[in-house]
Every structure is written in structure tokens, then in C-alpha cells.
Amino acid sequence: MSDFVNSGWGLFVAASTIIGLVACIALLIVASRRRVMADDNTTGHVWDEDLRELNNPLPRWWMWLFVITVVFSAVYLAFYPGLGSYGGTLKWTSQNQFEAEQARATAALAPVYAKYKDMAPEQLVADTQAMAIGERLYLNNCAQCHGSDARGSKGFPNLTLPAESRLATETADQIKAVILQGRTGNMPPMAAAVGSAEDVRNVAQYVLSLSGSAHNSVAAQLGKAKFGTCAACHGPEGKGNKTLGAPNLTDKVWLYGWGEQAIVEAITKGRAGVMPPQGKLLTPEQVHVLAAYTWGLSRPTKVAAN
């Protein structure tokens, strides 16, 4: 009913459903009555010389099955939603059931997470059981975008990179904040500000030169002057600005692909990356363990497990 904003549609569906149930009962009553149409209880139709159609009433057991079905439908519609916009006397919704099941699961798992609640990230990373739980949380909630190995893909950050190469999640607390609140990264289209299509390609070559990638040195030199438009966010040296969310262009981390074409596309069309908040799907204790696990993926050395 979400597509029908007029309340009249709810009344139409309810009326159609009720009339349909009443019509089923009426049809069963009519069909169950015995009506003799000929002396030999046939309809008078004969096929293949001696094949006659009898006019026997419906079997009682067959009729009562349909009656029970109709009665059950009526009782069901009284308790549960189904009659247009009527919610049923039990006020059941799939959302309420989901939240109730989620609450039961959270209560059942509370003792498991209780001992991790006050542990520091360093302690959690060193705890084998905590990391096993963190891995399972990651696979269930994060792997769809960041990959089962956490190395990401085009448009989805690599979570195994060292802290200095990360844009906004150097610490476990920062990771926790991103999990809870989500994150939006936006780069507006800048081609018009840079200049002509050739200027955009020259800037792309200059950006390649910043990371020591293969590039056209002549075009890069021409693009350097135009890079001032980009420097407002990425800095005059292209080292980025984590406060603004502007990536470091001097490393070899390419979130949306490497090469002139990828950079030209970013300048021309801009970029808009969104990570939805996960705070409604996970409890604070689960977020705490998951943040520690994700933070541990980028640590240069592994802490000896307990």
C-alpha cells in the first residue's frame, strides 16, 4: 500500500477482501445443495453415447475444508494487517517483530560482550576470542563493501593500510565514530575551474607526478600552475587535509583507480562516497569490539595473542 497515498485505496482493498470471503461462503452454500435435474440425477448431458454427468452435491469434507479456510482467513485478518490500512487488533508489524528479536539476541549476547566493554583497543587486539568475534562482526557487516580481506575495492577504502595512509580512521576511536555515524566524502566537479580539457589532462599528469607515478613531465609542468585550484583542499604540495577529508595525492593510494583517465574523471565529474551509519544495527559493545578489530588490521606488528 506504500504506492497508494489516498486513504480510499485502503477502503477499497478492505471491501474487496471482505466481499471475496463472503462470496466464497455463498458459493459453497449454493454448490452444496442437492438439486435433481433429471429422473436419474444427471444434468442431462451425455457424451460418447453413455457418459453422463451426475449432479451430486459437493462432498461434505471438501466443503468444510473451504469453510475452515475462509473462517481462518477472517480470524487472521482480525488480528493481523491485511484489510487495507487496518493494522489488526494485535498491532503486529515486521519492524516490531524485528526489534523484539534483536532485543532478545542482544540480551542473550550481553554476557559475551560484558568483559570487553571496558578493555582498551590494545587489549582487545591481543585477545584471541575478542578478535574472533570482531572478525565475525566484520564479515557480517563490513565485508560486503570492504571485502572479506578488508582490502577494499574501487570506491571502498582499504582498511589494512597503515594509519598515516588513512583519511579519517587513524585511531580506534575514530573508527568507532565512523561506524556509528557513517561518513560522507564529497569532491565537487572542478573541470570548469581548472580550465580547458587540455588543462584538466595536464593537472592529471601533475597529480601523477606527485606520487612518483609514470607521467608526462612536460604536461605535468603545465598542469602545476593549474593545480592551484586543487590546492585549496589538497594543499600546495598535494599532501591532503584530513580535517577537510581531502586525500593525500603524494602516496600511492588510489581509491577510485589509477591513471590519467581516472583522475580526469574525478576532476570532471567529482566524487561522492558514502558509508551509511551502522549504529542502529550494532550495540555499543559490538561497535567497540569491531572498531578494535578493524584498527588492528592496519597495525604494523601483531600483538601476541593471549
ABEGO torsion letter per residue (X at the ends): XAABABAAAAAAAAAAAAAAAAAAAAAAAAAABBBBABAAGBAGBBBGGABBBBABBBBAAAAAAAAAAAAAAAAAAAABBGBEABAEAAGBBAAAAAAAAAAAAAAAAAAAAAAAAABBAAAAAABAAAAAAAAAAAAAAAAAAAEAAGAEBBGBBBAABBAAABAABABAAAAAAAAAAEBBBBBBBAAAAAEBAAAAAAAAAAAAAAAGBBBBAAAAAAAAAAAAAAAAAAEAAGAEBAAAGBBBAABABBAAEBEAAAAAAAAAAEBBBBBBBAAAABBAAAAAAAAAAAAAAABABBBBBX
